Amino acid sequence: MKYNFLDDYYTKDIPDEIYRKINKDQQVNRHFRSDNVGRCAEMFDDFFKTTPRINKRYWEKYYFNQRGKEPLVKASEFIAEKHNVDLQIAKQYVYYRVIGQTWNGMITEINVINEMEKYFRTITFMKADYEKDEQFFTDWEAFYLKGKKKLLFGIQIKPISYQKMNTPYQLKAKENHKRQAKEYTEKYGVPHFVVYYENRKVHNPQELYDKIDTMLLFQIKVHYED
């Protein structure tokens, strides 16, 4: 899997001060719940698996075909009125948060996978189903495809900032993630790795690759002996 064009990210074209102020507004955040704007990660997962051309224009078209524009229009009008900002700025905020951030996060994932595939040349990475991600904290799965298809390990991709999350709510979420990763290992009988990225590239890649290489020495040996 190689997507050489995936360096086309959305940018935040509104002042940082205004962006941060709106972000902190809990009444605004209600407009971005899944019952309003949809389950964006799930929609992108479907888009990725069903659309032959992965680019921003097709992603925008896919999203609006699924959800329409009304929820985004309502959110924009609410923000413009409450925060006394130009409607165009409010629209840019909403568009970036729903369309842009979803794309940026998912494309970063794919770029991380592309980077890993350059190192692990005998492994194929496949996007896990949305349900598996939700249940087992697993974005992607790695397979050895020569001969009999064999699952090698699962991974979750997170920004390096995830390691520093330490509010009570965040710590509780991280404990839940550990439990889900353990359940994945127990169910599928393979290791699970959290892959961190920084500046859209694998963080500390050699340490990660050494861990995976050590595991693969045993996994592939068993595969050949089967």
N, C-alpha and C positions, 0 to 999 in steps of 0.2 A: 504494500500500500504506500504510494508516494503521491503527494499533492504539492507540487513545486510552487504553486501560486499562492499558498496560504500564508502570505505576509500582508494581507489586505485587511487591516483592523479598522473598526470604527473608532473615531476620536470624539472626545467630549468637547463640544464647541460652545460651552457656556462658561462664564467665570467660575472659578473654584469656590469662591465665597458663597455665591448663590447656590451652587450645586450642593455644598456641604450643608447649608441651611435647610434646603428642601429635604435632603436625605434624612435629617434628624426628626422630621415631622411625622409623628405616628399616624395622624389622620391622612396624610399623603400616602403613607405605606399601605394603608388599607386598600387603596386603589390598585395595588400591584399584587394582591392576593390571587391565587390560582383560579378562584371562581370568577375573577374579573378578566385577567389577561391570559389565563390558561396556564397549563403546566409547561412552561417554556422548554425546560430540559427534555421532557418527553416529546414535545413537538419537534425539537431539533433532532432527536434520536430517530424519529420517523422520517423526517426530511433527509437525514444523512443516508438512511437505508433505502429510500425509495426514489430519490432524485438523481438522475444521471449526471447533472452538472452542479457541483457544489461551489456556489459563489454568492456574494451578498445580494445581488438582484433576485436570484431564485429563492434565497432564504426569505427575503421580504415578501415576495409574492406568495410563497407557501404559507407564511404566518398569517397574512391578511385573508387568504382563502379559508384558513381554518377558523379564525376568530373575528374577522372583520375589523373595522377601525373605530367603532363606536366606543369601546372601553378606553381606548387611548385618547380619544377626543374628550371624553368626560373627565379623565384624569388631568388633561392639559388645562381645561377650563377651570377646574377646581384649584389647581396650583396657581394659575394666573390671577385668580380672584383673591385667594387667601394670602399669597405672598406679594401681591401687587407687582408682578413682573409682566413684561410683554408676553402676549400669547405665543409668539413665535419662540421665545426662550423656553416657555413651559412645554411646548411641543418638542423642542430639541431635547429637553430633559427626559421626557417620557419615551421618546423614540430611542434615545441612547440606552436608557435603563432596560427597556423591554427587548428591542431588536438588537441593539449594539452589544450590550453586555452578554446576552445569551450567545451571540455569534463569537465574540472575542474569547469567552471562556471555552467554548467547544473547539474553536480553531486552535487555541493554545494546546488543548489536549491532543489534537491530531498532530500538531507539530512536535510535541513531546514524543509521541509514538513514532513518528518519522525518524526522529533522532535515535531512538532506541533500536529501530530496525536497521539502521546503518551499522550498529555494533553487533546485534544478534542476527546475523544474516540467514541462519537456518530456522528462524522462528517467524511465524505469522501472528500478528496481533489482530484480534477481532473485537469490535465494539460489543459490549455486553448489552443485553436487553435492559430497558429502563426498569423493569420490575426487579431484575437481578441487582441492579445498582441500588435501588431503594431497599431491598431486603438484605443484601450482603455487602454493601459498601464496595461495590466492584464496578469500575468503569469499563475496563478492557480485560480480555483474557488472551493468554499466549499459548499457541499451539505448535507442536512439532508435526509437520504434515508429510514428511517423507515416509512412505509406507502407510501404516495404520495411523490415523489421526489421533493425536494424544494431547490432552490438556496438560500444560506444564505449570502454570501459575496464574493467579488473578492479580490485578493491580487497581488501585485507586489513585487518581492524579489530583494533587492539591498544591496550592501556592505555598511557598515557604512560610508565609505568615500564619498558616494553620498551626505550625509548631508553637507559636507564641500566644495563641488564643487561650485566655485564662480567666474569663468571667465565669461565674457559677453556671450560667446557661451553656456557655461554650464547653466547659469542662464536662458537663453532663452529656452533651452531644458527642464529645470525643470518646467518652467511655462507652457510649452506645455504638459508636463506630468500631471500637475494638472488639466488642461483643459480636457485631455483625461479621467482621473479618474472621474471627475465630469460628463462627458458624459456617462460613464459606469453606474454610479449610476442612472442617469436620465433615461437611456434606460431600465435597468433591475430592477430598484426599490429596490436595495440592497446596503449596504455600501461597501466601497472600502478601503482597508488598504495597506500601504506600510510596508513590513516586512524587517527590517534591520538585517544583520548578521555580525558577527565579529569572526575571527578565525573559520569560517565555522559553527558557531552556532548562534542561534537566539540572537540578541542583546537585553538586558534588557527584557527578556521574560515575567516576571511577569507583567510589565506595559502593554505590548501588550495583554497578555491573559486577564487581567482585563478589558481592553476596549472591547475585543471581547465577553467576558462573559456577560458584561452589555448589549450589543446588542442582544446576544442570548436569554437572559431572556425574551425579548419581542418577538423576532422572533419565538421561539419554542412555546411560549404561544399562539401566533396567529395560528401557525400550528395545534396545538391540538384543537383549537376552530373552525377551518375550517370544 
